[in-house]
Amino acid sequence: MYAILDIETTGGKFNEEGITEIAIYKFDGHKIIDQFISLVNPEKPIQEFVVKLTGINNKMLKNAPKFYEIAKRIIEITSDCVLVAHNTAFDYRILSTEFDRLGYDFNRNTVCTVELSQKLILDQPSYSLGKLTRSLGIPITDRHRASGDALATVQLFKLLLEKDLQKTIIQNSIKYFDRRQQKQKLRTLIDEIPPEQGLFYIHDTEGKVIFLGRGKNIKSEINRLFLKSTKRAIKIQDRAHSITYDKSGNELFMTLKYYLELESLSPKFNFRKKKKLNYSNFNNDDFLIIDKGREVEENAVILVEQNEVFGYGYTNLGYQEDKLDILKAVLTPIEHKDLSKSIIKNYLNRNKVQKIVRLES
């Protein structure tokens, strides 16, 4: 579980700043499940340059709650969560400083979307929130206001989770979670899995993926796995500590992601039968495959360039598909070109997708 936040402050000397606005979105890796947004009376004047930047002035905060009045809600919504922010060092320092003033020891594990973006979205001219989201086609409203920036960070983090093929973000989050709370029973974890089409990941106590599964109903597939009494199934059950999942939206993406992630993750308890490859070319050199996404407003997109699969991903805005440079930044590049080409070629020979868009050379 993640608490994605943004904080606006008064500005001023280091560790003497006060909070003027805070927004926190509790995010389960797929959707926002809770939120808290509030102006805050910092009990000190706001620096003039900050007023110009954020539009928040001293008069607006006169009747806003003071930090001690919202502290309990912040503790509740971030409990058992990893804190996520764009430049987490700043937001976490400000939050911890405010709690220190109240005599409360506020400790949370943190993830920084600046650092993640530098690792997972390469060669960007800038990793500031405004410029990065613009280059990825992520809409951002109310720039330099807590709610607008935090919502944009949610969308950015969702994209980063998709690009993280090694699942290091989730693995580290599970290890953090393990230090804070006792192991839950597997049946409780299964209850949290939706009856959706996609992939599921079974993790050990260190967060490592030990088994990767897929199905049109992942909840049923997990139930079936935990009812089995084979030696392999019993070993998985004994070592299973937590379960995460990814919705695929369609069968092509489910199949493609499954085989690509078997290669990148090498889960201990998956059979590794070598897949026979189809080396024939596509009928066109440059095109987009567009199919059903995970949500109503979303498309699943695969880009083929010069008869090779460039990458795959999800878009929810038309101009992300219309502008090739933005689309390439959003998509997850594919390393295993022959494998992905074979999977897609075989699928298209037997099935239909929503549409195929030819690109001009």
N, C-alpha and C positions, 0 to 999 in steps of 0.2 A: 504494500500500500504506500502511496506517495502523497505528500502534502506540497503542492506546487504554489509558491508564494511570490509576491512582490511587495516591496515596502518603499514608500516615499518618506523623505525626512526633511528636517528644517535646514540641513546643511550646517556648516560651522566646524569647530575643532573636532579632531578625532576623538571618538568615544564620548563626545558631549552633544551629539546630535539627538534630536527627538523625533519620534515617529509622527507623521501627519496623516498617513493613510496606509492601510494594510488590506491585502486581498489574499485569501488562501482557498485553493480548490483541492479537495480530497479526491484523488484519482486512483482508480484500481488497476490501471494499465490499459483500460479500454474505454472507460467513461468516467465523468465526474459524478461522484455520489454524495457530495456535501460541499458546502461553500460558506465562507465568512468574509464579508466585505464591510469595512467601516472607516470613516474618517476618525482621526484621533487628535485630541487636544494635547499638544506637546508641552504646554505650560511654559513656552519660550517662543520668542519671535522667529519667523521664517526668514532666511536670507533672501534678499531681493532677487538674486539670479535664479533661485529655486522657484519663487513665485512666477517668474516669467516662463520657466521651463514647464512647470506642472499646472499652472493656473490655480493652484491652491493658495489662498491667502489667510492671514490671521483671523479676519472677520468670519470666514467660513467655518473655522474650528472653535469659535467661542463656546458653542453649546454642544460640541462633540464630546463623546466619552473620553475620560483620561485612560491611560494605559492600564492602570490597576483595575479598572472597571471591565475591561475586555480580556484580561489575562487568563481567567479561567476558561473562557471559550477557546482561546488559542491553544491552551494545554490540551483540551478535549479533542479538538479537530486534528491536532498533530500527533496524538497519542498512537504508538505502534506504527508510525509512518517514517519514511525516509524523506527529509526535506529536500525539495528540488527548487532551484532558482537559477536565473541567468546571472552569473557571478554570485554564487552562494556565499562566498566568504563575506561579502558586504551585508547581505540580508541577515545571515545567521549571527554575525557580530552585533548588528543593531538590536536584533531580538534578544540575544543573550545579555546584552548590556542593560536593556530595559528590565529584564527579569532579575538581574543582579541587583538593581536598585531596589527591587522589592524583597530581596533576600531569598530568592528562589533559584535553585540550581537547574537551569533549563538545558537538558542535553538531548540532542537528536543526531542521528547519522545524516550525512548530507551528500547530495549529488549536484554537480555543477553542469548546466547545459552548455556553458561556454567551452569547458574542457572536453565534454563529450562531442560537441560539434567539431572541434578541432581534430578529433580522432576519426570521426565517422563521416563528416562532410568536408572533404579536402578541397584545397585551392580556392577558398572563398576570399574575396578582397578584404572583407571585414567580418568579424564575428560579434559585432554589436547587435543587440536584439532587433533594432529597426532595420538595419541593412541586411542582416541574415534572413529575417522573415521575408523581406521584399524579394530577395534573390531566390527564395523557395516558393514564392507565390502564396505565402500564408498571410491572410488578412489580419491587420492589426488596427483596432480602433482605440481612441482615447490614449494615444501614445503618451508616456510619462505619467499616466495615472495607474494606480495599483491594479485595478480590475482588468483594464485593457492589456497591460503588459503581462499579467499573470495568465490570462486566457491565451495569449499568443505563445507563452512559454509552454502551456499545456499541449498545444498543437505541435510545437517544435519537439517536445519530449516524446509525444506519440510517434512522430516520424523517426526519432533517434532509436526508440525501441524496435521499430521495424528494420532499421539499418544495422542493428547490433546482431550480426549473424552468430557470434559466439555466445550470445546471451549473458554477457558479463554484467550488464546492469542488473538484470533479474537475479543472477547468482549472488552478487554482492548484497542485494537487498534482502535476500533470504537469509544470508549469514547474519546481517544486522538484526533482522527480525528474530532470529534464533537466540540472540543474546538477551533479548528483552522479554521473551515469553516462552512458556513451556510448549513442547511439541503437541500438536493437535492430532486427534484421531483422524485416520484417513477417510472415514465415512463423513466426517464434518467437512473435510476438504472437497469431497465429491459433491456434496450438496451445493457448493459454491460454483460449480462448473455448469455453464448453460448447455441446453440440448441443441448446440449449433454445429454447423459444419466447420471443420478446421483441424488444427493440430493440438496435441497436448504433450506436456513435458513433465516427467517425473524426476524430482530432484532429491539428492541425498542431503545429509545434514550440513554439508559444505556448500550446498547450492548447485553442485554439479549435476548436469542432466545425465541420468543413467538409463532413461528409456524415452524414446520419441514415438508417439502414436498419432494416428489420424482417423478420421471417420466423418460420415455425414451427420452423426450425432455423437459428439465426443463424450458426453456424459454417459451414454450407454456403453461406449467402447471402454471407458475407464472402469465402469461397474463390471463389465465382462472380464476385464483383466484381473480384477481383484477377487473374482469368483473362481478363477482357474486354480488348479492344484498341481500343475506341472512344476518341475524343479526350477525352471527359469522364472515362472510367475511368482513362486513363493519367495525367491531371492529378491525380486523387484518389490514385493509387498513388505518384506523385512527391512529393506533399505530405504523405502520411500519415506520422505519427510514432508514434502510439499508438492503441490501440483499447480502448474501454470498452463495457460492456453493461449492460442492465437486463432481468432476467427479468420477464415479464408475468403468467404463470400461466394466462392464458386469452386468447382471440382478441379479446374486447370491449376489454379493457384495452390490449392491444397496438395495436389500431386507434385507440382514443381517445387514448392517450399519443402515438402517432406524429403525428397531425394537430395536436394541441395543441402539441407540441414543435417541429414545423415552424414554427408561428406564433411561438413565443417565441425560438427559436434562429436562425431564418433561415439554415440552412447554405448555404454558397456554391455547392455542387455538386448541390443537390437541385432538381429541376424544381418550379416553383411553379404548378401548375395549380389554378385556382380551383375549389373543391368546391361542387357544387350542394347547397343546403340544403333540408331538409325542415322547414317552419315549423309543422307541425301539432302539437297538444298531446298530451301523454301521456293515457292513459285515467284515471289518478288524479293528484291534485295532490301528495300527500306519501307517499313510499315509499322503501324501500331495495332496491337491486339487489345480490344477494349471489351471487358466483360463485367458482370455484376460485382459490385463492391460489397463491403461488410455492412454498410448502412445504406439507407434509401438514397441519400444525396451523393454517394461515393461511386467512383469507377475503379475497377482493377485494370491496370495498364501494363503491357509488355512492349518494349521498344526493340525492334530488330533493325540493325544498320549493317549494310554491306553483307547481308545474309548471315549475320551473326547476332546472337541475342545480347543486347547491351545490358538490360536490367529490367526490373519489375517493381511495381509499387502501387500505391493508391492515390488517387486525386479526387478532390471535391470541388474544383473550380475549372471551368472550361479553359481559361487561359493558361492553366498549368499544362494542359495537353497541347494547346495551340503554339506555345513558345517552346522550342526544342531545348534551349539552354536552361530554362526553368525546369522543364520536365526531367532533364538529365540529372539535375541537382536533387530532385525529389526522389527519383528512382534509386533502388538499391542495385549497384552494379553486380554482375554475375561473373564469377571466376571460372566456374566449370562450364565452359561454352559448349562443348560437344554434348555433355549430359543434358543441359537445358534445351539445346536445340532438338535433341532426340525426343525428349518428353513432349515438347510443344508440337513438334511435327507429327508424332503419333497421335496426340490428342486431337489435333485439327483434322486428321484423316478420318476420325470416327465421330467427332462431335462438332456442334455449332457453338460459336461465341456470339455476343451481342453485335459486334461489328469489327471489321478490319479496315483500317484507314491507310491507304497508300501515301507515302511521303514523296514529295518532289525531290529529285536528286540535285 
